[in-house]
Amino acid sequence: MKNVLLEEFSPICRARHLSRFYILPDPAYKQSVKQRMEDILNQQNPTFVVPSTI
């Protein structure tokens, strides 16, 4: 029953309920975040990648 109620929440409310720190509004943002984090870990200036859904 609890999972059924979570499906009714907006993505932000669901993420908050699950104690997620980062909330990505669309799965397309994952590639942008991945590229930025890889740049930072490689001690490079972060690259800004525009998600394909924008």
Secondary structure by P-SEA (a helix, b strand, c coil): caaaaaaaccaaaaaaaaccccccccccaaaaaaaaaaaaaacccbbbbccccc
